[in-house]
Amino acid sequence: MSKSMTLRLDDKLASELEAIARVEDITVSEAVREAITEHVDAKRSDKAFQERLDRFMNENDAILKRLAR
């Protein structure tokens, strides 16, 4: 299953992205998917991000448990 999303870019960045996609012979959508995949992978190996994620999950877990009472 896939989800459609809207992405707003300034003209310069949009032009650069379109040029990259043309050179790589891929769609702009594929170029964006590749960039997002690389970003998510980088966050998975980023220790500081993982620590923030753990805090976030713990805070939300406590909130959800309070709401379930």
N, C-alpha and C positions, 0 to 999 in steps of 0.2 A: 504494500500500500504506500502511496506517496501523498505528500501534502503540497499544495500549491501555496506559494508565498509571494508577497510583493516586496520588492527591494528598491529603495530610492538611492541613487548615486548622483553625485555632482557630474556635470558634463565631462570634465577632464578624466575622472576615474572611469566613467562609463566608456569613454573613447579608448582608454588604455586597456580596459577589460575586453572590449570588442576586438582590438588589435591582437591581443594575446590569443584569444580564441581563434581568430583567423589564421595566425601563424601556426598554432598547434593543430589546426584543422578539426576543431571541436566546436560545439555550440557554446554560447555564452552561459547557458544553464549548466552545462557540464563543467565549464571552468569554475563557476561559482561553487558547484557541488565539491569539486576537488579541493578548492581553497577552504571550504568549511570543514571537510573531512580532515585536512591537515591541521586546522585550528583545534578541532575537537581532540585529535590524537595528541597534540602538544599539551593540551590541558590535562589529559589523562596522565601524562608523565611529569607534570609540574607540581612539585611537592607543596609549594605555597598555596596553589589553587586547591589541591586536595585537602589541605588543612582547613581552608575556608569552606569548602564543600562539606566537610565533616561537621563543622560548627553549624552551618546552615541546616543540615539534615537533622542534627540534634535539636536545634531550636524549633524547627517545624514539627518534629515528632512530639515534643512536649506540648505544643499548641494543639495538635490533633488529638492527643490523648485527653487533654482538658475538655475539648469540644465533645468528645465521645461519651463523657460522663452524663 
